[in-house]
Amino acid sequence: MKKPNLQKVLCLFAVAAPLLQGCVVQRIMDSEDRKHYSEYRMHAERLNMEREKAGLSAQSIQTFAEWKGKK
């Protein structure tokens, strides 16, 4: 089995590293957005339960895309 050339491996990492940085940041932001959306949804569901107990109609809860501003 042939050993990988160290220079080739380092060159590959040098090219790939800047490209992957955006992916890592995007994944972190997406996970934070999902966390905040989950908190929004739980709060909205609690409010709707209180509204229903008071005899009021429930308010609609936005989808993740609507909440994030994408339609």
N, C-alpha and C positions, 0 to 999 in steps of 0.2 A: 504494500500500500504506500502510495506517495504522500510525503508530508507536505502540508500547504506551505508555500513560500511566505515567510513572515512579511516581506515587503508588500506582497499582494493582499494579504489579510489586512494590514494596516492601511493600505490605500483604500480598500473596500470600506473600512470603518470611517475613514476620513471623508469619503463621499457620502456615506449613508447617514452619518451623525446629524448633519444639519437638516436633512430631510425628515428624520425621525423626531426631532425636537418639536416640530409643529404638531405631530401626531400625539405626542405625550401631553402637551399642553391642551390640545383639543379633548383628549380623553378625560383629563382632570376636570375641565370646564363642563363637559357633558355629565360627568358623575355628580358634580356640584349642582348643576341644573336639575338633575333627576331628584336629588335630595331635597332641594327647595320646592320642586313641584309636588313631591310626596307630602311635604309639610303643608303646602297650600291645600292640597286635596283633603287631607285629614281635617284641617280647619273648616273647609267648606262643608264637608260631610257633617261635622259637629253642629255647625250653624243650621244646616238643613234639618237635622233632627230636632233642634230647638224650635225651629219655625213650624215643623209639623206638629209638635206638642202644643204649640200656641194656636193651632188651627190655620196656619198660613201655608201657602203652597211653597214647595221647595224651589230654590233657585238653581239654574243650570250650573254645572261644574264644567269648566273648560277642559278640553283635551290637552295633552302635553304640547302639541303643535300650536294650538290657539294660545295657550298660556305663554309660550315662548315667543309668540308673535309671528309664527309661520302659519299660513292658511292653505 
